Amino acid sequence: MSKDAALKAILFESCSSTLYGAERSLLAVVEAMSPTWKPHFVVPKTGTYSDALKEANLPYDVVVPHYRLRFFYMVLRLAQTIRMRRASLVHANLHFSLPAVSAACQLTGVPFVVHLRLMTPYDSRQAPLFSRAAAVICISQAVKDSALKAGVISAEHQKRTWIIPDARDPLKYQRGDGRRIRRELGIGQDRPLIGMIARINPMKGQHVFLEAAALIADKMPVARFVLAGDLHDDNHRDYLKLLKRRCEEPPLRGRVNFLGYRTDISDILAALDCFVHPSSRGAFVSVLIEAMAAGIPIVASDVDGIPECVGRDGAAELVGNLDPAVWASAIQEIIHDPAQRSNMTRTGRERVKRYDAINLARTTEQVFERSFRERYLIAA
């Protein structure tokens, strides 16, 4: 490896082994980066994320997660990987792994960048760790404001804080095979299909979706509904049971399909007449980028960073509360108004151009370039 190539080596660390929105966005950016960069990935275990890395011919190492007594082992293994891969910069894709990444980078003298992708309340005790970061990337202004309010990013360090939205390759979501999904579900092309794609979590609002679906089902007997997404952990298993029990009752009985975790998102979106996301929080919700790229009308929550994603110019209907009746009304208006659907499709596909991975990869490269060249590695 030449000296120049070594300078461009970057280690992408992730605390997730599953391919969710944060991982999809990172992959889209890395695949669009200049070939002068030499990416290498770290995952906590094999899974759908490592499968995607293999498919993209991106190299990775498995380093155990940093739980309790495993923390110090994690730090040593990560430091060993940094040296072995001759990384000149480390990128933490979620802030949960910041303690281990910061410690490993102090051991190796390598700068790091941390990506903030959630609205989760940040712990002010981690402010010293954030201050050591060469750069902090926030996916929305709402995320940045949350971190500033918590005090993990100080006014002094704002010059190293960047807002770069999540990215996608829009073309991937314009070629979905919706007919295949409808055949799989036994749903004709003439039946309205309303869907939601998100991890099973009360915060995501699947219960609001189903209550709205029940109201729609009473007025639209031919309408069908679909939920895609899995349990992120066992904490919400009872919530999933509650959702499924609700679907055993009229008027939803036999009209809702639970698809679980899926990788054929473009096909699922192409099958829908309306995409719904009644979340109580939302840092940016990158699946909305995918829905806009697919040309699917959207009804989403007017909260946090979601309006930053879909805008207020017609790509989505934004709802300011979680009243199922309001959501049902908004969805039905879209289903019954072809002109509105056409306008939402056109506006969404125009807006999604700003999230094209090629353009956002250039911005991200500028942050990385500045980070490893200026080498902000501040002592505790």
Order of alpha helices (4+ residues) and beta strands (2+ residues): alpha-beta-alpha-beta-alpha-beta-alpha-beta-alpha-beta-alpha-beta-alpha-beta-alpha-beta-alpha-beta-alpha-beta-alpha-beta-alpha-beta-alpha-beta-alpha-alpha-alpha
